[in-house]
Amino acid sequence: QCTQRCRNECNACILSYAIIGARKAGTTSLYRWISAHPDAVGYGLNRGPRAGEVMYFSSDKLFPAKPVPCFGNTCQQGRACVNNVCQPPHQWYNHQFPCVSGRKVAGEASVAYLVHAEAPKRMFEYCSTALPKIIALLREPIARYESQFQMRVRLKTRGYTPKSAADADMRRDVHAFCGLTKNHATWYLHPKPTGLFEPARNGVYEGVYVAHLKRWRHAGFSVHTLFFEEFFSEERQADHLRDVLRYIGLDPTKQDAHATSKRKYNTKGSDFDYFPRHAFSSFAQRRLAVLFRPYNDGLASFLGRPLPDAWARWPNATGDACDESAWPRRPGW
Ligand SMILES: Nc1ncnc2c1ncn2[C@@H]1O[C@H](COP(=O)(O)OS(=O)(=O)O)[C@@H](OP(=O)(O)O)[C@H]1O
C-alpha cells in the first residue's frame, strides 16, 4: 500500500491507461484530449507532438536482455535489487510524470508499444496487480504507412530526404517482410514474433495489427480497439471521447468533450507540400491492399466486428503481393 501523497514516490505501478498505437493513427490528439480532463495526469504536455511518448516499455536499453547483477546489494539509477539482479528503473519511470495524487489518473501514449515484441510483457510485470486499460487506435494500414513515410521525409529521419520515394520505400519493406514471413506461413499466430523485425523499421509490419493485438492479448491484456476513420468523425467524436474517458475511469461530465474534441494535434503533415513521389502509386497501393487483406480479415474476426468501409481499398486487386518480378523499374514517379 502506497502511503505517499504522490503515488509516483512509491515503487509501484502508477499507470491507469496506455495508448499503444498505432503510429500515425491520431494518438497525439486522443492523448491530449484525455489529458485536458481535470483528473488526468499527462506526461510531456509541453513536448508538442511527442506528448505522452515516454517509450519506456519499448526501450531495450532500460530493459537489457542480460540480467544486470547488483553490486554490493545496490543498483544504479535507484533500481531495486531483487535476488541479486537489478530491476528495471520503475522509480525513474514514475518520476517522469507529475504528481499522481488521490484519484488522479495517469496515462501515456507511446506508439512503439503496439509493435514492440517485449512491451506487453514488460508492462504486465510492472503493473501485474492492477493492469492499466490499453487503447489501440488503428488506421487503415496503407494510409497509415503513407502518413509515416511522409513524416520521415518531412523530419528527414533515418536518412530520408525529399528525394525519397514512397514506392521505393514500400518495395524495400515488402521485400523484407515477405522474405522473413514467406517460410513461416503462420508466423503471426505466434504471440511473440521476436527477431522478425525491429520495431518502427518496417511500414508493412506496423500495419499487420492482428499480429500485434494477439501478442498483447497473449500477455494478459484486453485491448480497447478504436478505428481512426470512425473515431474522428465530426459529428460523433465528442461522444467517442466521452466513451474513452468512461473506459479509463474518468468522469466525462467534468470535461467539455465537445470543445476539447474540436482541436486537432500533430496534423503538420497536411500543411506540408509533398511531391507526387511521396504518395504511393496505384500499383503500389494494389500490392499493399493484397498484402494487408488477410491480416485485415484476421483483425475483423479477432475483434468480432467489421472494419470501417475505408479499409476495403482496391477490393478487386489480386495476385501475389510478394512477387517482385512485375514491379516497375522505377516505381512511383
Ligand atoms: N482530430 C483529428 N482528426 C483527423 N485526423 C487527425 C486528428 N488528429 C490527428 N490526425 C491525423 O493523425 C495523424 C497523426 O497521428 P499521430 O498523432 O498518432 O502520429 S504520431 O505517430 O504520434 O507521430 C496525422 O495524419 P496525416 O495528416 O495523414 O499525416 C494527423 O493529421
The ligand as an SDF file (V2000), in Angstrom:
LIG
                    3D

 31 33  0  0  0  0  0  0  0  0999 V2000
   -8.6290   15.1950  -34.8030 N   0  0  0  0  0  0  0  0  0  0  0  0
   -8.1260   14.5930  -35.8860 C   0  0  0  0  0  0  0  0  0  0  0  0
   -8.9240   14.2600  -36.9180 N   0  0  0  0  0  0  0  0  0  0  0  0
   -8.4160   13.6380  -38.0020 C   0  0  0  0  0  0  0  0  0  0  0  0
   -7.1000   13.3110  -38.1630 N   0  0  0  0  0  0  0  0  0  0  0  0
   -6.2780   13.6350  -37.1570 C   0  0  0  0  0  0  0  0  0  0  0  0
   -6.7430   14.2710  -35.9890 C   0  0  0  0  0  0  0  0  0  0  0  0
   -5.6800   14.4580  -35.1840 N   0  0  0  0  0  0  0  0  0  0  0  0
   -4.6060   13.9490  -35.8210 C   0  0  0  0  0  0  0  0  0  0  0  0
   -4.9600   13.4620  -37.0140 N   0  0  0  0  0  0  0  0  0  0  0  0
   -4.0550   12.8180  -38.0020 C   0  0  0  0  0  0  0  0  0  0  0  0
   -3.3500   11.7430  -37.3600 O   0  0  0  0  0  0  0  0  0  0  0  0
   -2.0180   11.6700  -37.8630 C   0  0  0  0  0  0  0  0  0  0  0  0
   -1.0350   11.8480  -36.7070 C   0  0  0  0  0  0  0  0  0  0  0  0
   -1.1820   10.7230  -35.8650 O   0  0  0  0  0  0  0  0  0  0  0  0
   -0.3250   10.5420  -34.5170 P   0  0  0  0  0  0  0  0  0  0  0  0
   -0.5040   11.7170  -33.6620 O   0  0  0  0  0  0  0  0  0  0  0  0
   -0.7190    9.2210  -33.9410 O   0  0  0  0  0  0  0  0  0  0  0  0
    1.1610   10.4500  -35.0590 O   0  0  0  0  0  0  0  0  0  0  0  0
    2.4670   10.0190  -34.2530 S   0  0  0  0  0  0  0  0  0  0  0  0
    2.7030    8.5970  -34.5430 O   0  0  0  0  0  0  0  0  0  0  0  0
    2.2540   10.2610  -32.8220 O   0  0  0  0  0  0  0  0  0  0  0  0
    3.5380   10.8580  -34.8330 O   0  0  0  0  0  0  0  0  0  0  0  0
   -1.8810   12.7630  -38.9050 C   0  0  0  0  0  0  0  0  0  0  0  0
   -2.2140   12.1760  -40.1650 O   0  0  0  0  0  0  0  0  0  0  0  0
   -1.6330   12.7070  -41.5850 P   0  0  0  0  0  0  0  0  0  0  0  0
   -2.0720   14.1470  -41.7090 O   0  0  0  0  0  0  0  0  0  0  0  0
   -2.2640   11.8100  -42.6160 O   0  0  0  0  0  0  0  0  0  0  0  0
   -0.1400   12.5600  -41.5480 O   0  0  0  0  0  0  0  0  0  0  0  0
   -2.9480   13.7610  -38.4450 C   0  0  0  0  0  0  0  0  0  0  0  0
   -3.3820   14.6270  -39.4690 O   0  0  0  0  0  0  0  0  0  0  0  0
  1  2  1  0
  2  3  1  0
  2  7  2  0
  3  4  2  0
  4  5  1  0
  5  6  2  0
  6  7  1  0
  6 10  1  0
  7  8  1  0
  8  9  2  0
  9 10  1  0
 10 11  1  0
 11 12  1  0
 11 30  1  0
 12 13  1  0
 13 14  1  0
 13 24  1  0
 14 15  1  0
 15 16  1  0
 16 17  2  0
 16 18  1  0
 16 19  1  0
 19 20  1  0
 20 21  2  0
 20 22  2  0
 20 23  1  0
 24 25  1  0
 24 30  1  0
 25 26  1  0
 26 27  2  0
 26 28  1  0
 26 29  1  0
 30 31  1  0
M  END
$$$$
